[in-house]
């Protein structure tokens, strides 16, 4: 259920393979709190349906005709729609994930993710959180460090607005730690960490902790391991 209304989470499926969409529909349709509102076979259709239907979550394939998942995500985010995007990728397409996260996706999953993990991820994204698979994200950022920073992107945000503790929390977030893990590392409550993370996102103008991770790498606050 969505956090504010208690209604089912409205999901748009965007994938160019009908068989995969059918599989996702079967998995998600078995859940009482998830409602598949439409399906899109390409990125252009996904953006159009997102504008018209305003689903809570778009389950977006990274590779689609006419417009790929990265461009479609960027279009949805740039339009400031109250819609969050969960990217689906495959192992051999990992290099697209950094671009998708930078475009404003709220997270990503592998296409072979277990059904229960997919359902949990959609629920998580729907309530405004980001889905970060810490070890996978660290591996991607390490592997594709040459993509960071984006030469066409000059960040206007600055880390100077952060307090020392907020900067410390951002470093831990960028290393892939959960709020609970950061709380244990810093010997404070999880609620305190959640507050710090919220301040970091607000001060830096970021949607969620996924974008915070990318910014931490782009700014040089955290360096990919060599």
HUTA-V510312 format. One record per residue. N is the residue number from 0. RES is the residue in three letters. SS is DSSP state (h for helix, s for strand, l for the rest). NEAR is the number of other C-alpha atoms within 10 Angstrom. D_FIRST is the distance of its C-alpha to the first C-alpha in Angstrom with 2 decimals. Layout:
((N/RES/SS/NEAR/D_FIRST) (N/RES/SS/NEAR/D_FIRST))
This chain:
((0/UNK/l/16/0.00) (1/UNK/l/18/3.79) (2/UNK/l/12/6.28) (3/UNK/l/7/8.62) (4/UNK/l/8/7.70) (5/UNK/l/9/5.02) (6/UNK/l/13/5.21) (7/UNK/l/17/4.52) (8/UNK/s/23/5.44) (9/UNK/s/22/9.13) (10/UNK/s/27/11.59) (11/UNK/s/25/15.37) (12/UNK/s/23/17.68) (13/UNK/s/30/20.95) (14/UNK/l/26/23.70) (15/UNK/l/19/27.28) (16/UNK/l/13/27.52) (17/UNK/h/13/26.49) (18/UNK/h/10/26.58) (19/UNK/h/14/24.04) (20/UNK/h/18/21.67) (21/UNK/h/13/22.18) (22/UNK/h/12/21.47) (23/UNK/h/19/18.18) (24/UNK/h/18/17.21) (25/UNK/h/12/18.24) (26/UNK/h/15/16.33) (27/UNK/h/20/12.96) (28/UNK/h/13/13.65) (29/UNK/l/10/13.96) (30/UNK/l/11/10.29) (31/UNK/l/11/8.68) (32/UNK/l/16/5.10) (33/UNK/s/20/7.28) (34/UNK/s/20/9.75) (35/UNK/s/19/13.09) (36/UNK/s/15/14.57) (37/UNK/s/17/17.89) (38/UNK/s/21/20.19) (39/UNK/s/25/22.80) (40/UNK/l/18/26.01) (41/UNK/l/22/27.15) (42/UNK/h/27/26.34) (43/UNK/h/20/27.78) (44/UNK/h/16/25.66) (45/UNK/h/28/22.51) (46/UNK/h/25/23.41) (47/UNK/h/15/24.33) (48/UNK/h/19/21.12) (49/UNK/h/25/19.09) (50/UNK/h/17/21.32) (51/UNK/h/9/21.12) (52/UNK/h/15/17.52) (53/UNK/l/19/15.79) (54/UNK/l/24/12.96) (55/UNK/l/25/10.48) (56/UNK/s/24/12.09) (57/UNK/s/31/15.50) (58/UNK/s/25/16.54) (59/UNK/s/29/20.16) (60/UNK/s/28/23.32) (61/UNK/l/27/25.96) (62/UNK/l/19/28.89) (63/UNK/l/20/28.95) (64/UNK/l/12/31.80) (65/UNK/l/12/32.65) (66/UNK/l/17/30.26) (67/UNK/l/19/28.90) (68/UNK/h/33/25.50) (69/UNK/h/25/26.94) (70/UNK/h/18/28.36) (71/UNK/h/29/25.32) (72/UNK/h/31/23.15) (73/UNK/h/20/25.84) (74/UNK/h/21/25.97) (75/UNK/h/23/22.28) (76/UNK/h/19/22.52) (77/UNK/h/11/25.90) (78/UNK/l/12/24.69) (79/UNK/l/10/22.28) (80/UNK/l/14/19.42) (81/UNK/l/13/15.96) (82/UNK/l/24/15.12) (83/UNK/s/29/14.92) (84/UNK/s/30/16.94) (85/UNK/s/28/16.83) (86/UNK/s/26/20.40) (87/UNK/s/23/21.73) (88/UNK/s/22/25.32) (89/UNK/l/17/28.08) (90/UNK/h/9/30.55) (91/UNK/h/7/33.34) (92/UNK/h/12/31.42) (93/UNK/l/19/30.46) (94/UNK/h/16/32.58) (95/UNK/h/18/30.15) (96/UNK/h/25/27.36) (97/UNK/h/20/29.14) (98/UNK/h/19/29.47) (99/UNK/h/24/25.82) (100/UNK/h/23/24.81) (101/UNK/h/19/27.48) (102/UNK/h/20/26.24) (103/UNK/l/23/22.90) (104/UNK/l/31/20.61) (105/UNK/l/29/17.89) (106/UNK/s/26/19.04) (107/UNK/s/26/20.47) (108/UNK/s/23/20.60) (109/UNK/s/16/23.47) (110/UNK/l/15/23.35) (111/UNK/l/11/24.24) (112/UNK/l/13/21.34) (113/UNK/l/10/20.38) (114/UNK/h/13/17.54) (115/UNK/h/10/15.62) (116/UNK/h/11/16.18) (117/UNK/h/21/15.00) (118/UNK/h/17/11.61) (119/UNK/h/12/11.41) (120/UNK/h/20/12.80) (121/UNK/h/26/10.39) (122/UNK/h/22/7.45) (123/UNK/h/15/10.24) (124/UNK/h/24/11.45) (125/UNK/h/25/8.43) (126/UNK/l/16/8.68) (127/UNK/l/16/12.37) (128/UNK/l/18/13.98) (129/UNK/l/23/16.44) (130/UNK/s/22/16.91) (131/UNK/l/20/20.54) (132/UNK/l/15/22.48) (133/UNK/h/16/25.24) (134/UNK/h/11/28.17) (135/UNK/h/15/27.50) (136/UNK/h/22/27.15) (137/UNK/h/18/30.33) (138/UNK/h/14/32.14) (139/UNK/h/17/31.27) (140/UNK/h/23/32.39) (141/UNK/h/16/35.49) (142/UNK/h/15/36.34) (143/UNK/l/16/35.95) (144/UNK/h/17/37.33) (145/UNK/h/10/39.80) (146/UNK/h/13/37.06) (147/UNK/l/18/36.59) (148/UNK/l/16/37.31) (149/UNK/l/12/36.87) (150/UNK/l/7/40.33) (151/UNK/l/6/38.98) (152/UNK/l/9/36.67) (153/UNK/l/9/38.15) (154/UNK/l/11/35.56) (155/UNK/l/7/36.07) (156/UNK/l/13/33.96) (157/UNK/l/12/35.92) (158/UNK/h/16/35.33) (159/UNK/h/10/37.98) (160/UNK/h/12/35.52) (161/UNK/l/16/33.95) (162/UNK/l/13/35.34) (163/UNK/h/10/36.80) (164/UNK/h/12/33.92) (165/UNK/h/19/31.33) (166/UNK/h/19/33.38) (167/UNK/h/16/33.52) (168/UNK/h/22/29.76) (169/UNK/h/27/29.49) (170/UNK/h/19/32.01) (171/UNK/h/20/30.00) (172/UNK/h/21/26.80) (173/UNK/h/26/29.00) (174/UNK/l/19/30.25) (175/UNK/l/21/26.81) (176/UNK/l/19/26.27) (177/UNK/l/18/22.94) (178/UNK/h/21/22.70) (179/UNK/h/14/23.71) (180/UNK/h/15/26.63) (181/UNK/h/22/27.80) (182/UNK/h/19/27.73) (183/UNK/h/13/29.95) (184/UNK/h/11/32.22) (185/UNK/h/14/32.77) (186/UNK/l/9/32.86) (187/UNK/l/12/30.38) (188/UNK/l/13/27.02) (189/UNK/h/17/23.75) (190/UNK/h/12/22.73) (191/UNK/h/12/25.94) (192/UNK/h/22/25.20) (193/UNK/h/17/21.76) (194/UNK/h/12/23.72) (195/UNK/h/21/26.38) (196/UNK/h/21/24.07) (197/UNK/h/16/22.59) (198/UNK/h/15/26.20) (199/UNK/h/23/27.19) (200/UNK/h/16/24.56) (201/UNK/h/12/25.51) (202/UNK/h/15/29.22) (203/UNK/h/18/29.22) (204/UNK/l/14/27.00) (205/UNK/l/16/24.58) (206/UNK/l/19/20.95) (207/UNK/l/22/20.05) (208/UNK/h/23/21.91) (209/UNK/h/26/22.56) (210/UNK/h/24/24.74) (211/UNK/h/23/26.23) (212/UNK/h/25/27.45) (213/UNK/h/20/29.07) (214/UNK/h/24/30.69) (215/UNK/h/19/32.05) (216/UNK/h/21/33.79) (217/UNK/h/19/34.94) (218/UNK/l/15/36.45) (219/UNK/l/11/38.25) (220/UNK/l/15/36.64) (221/UNK/l/17/35.83) (222/UNK/l/15/38.14) (223/UNK/l/17/37.32) (224/UNK/l/10/39.27) (225/UNK/l/6/42.34))
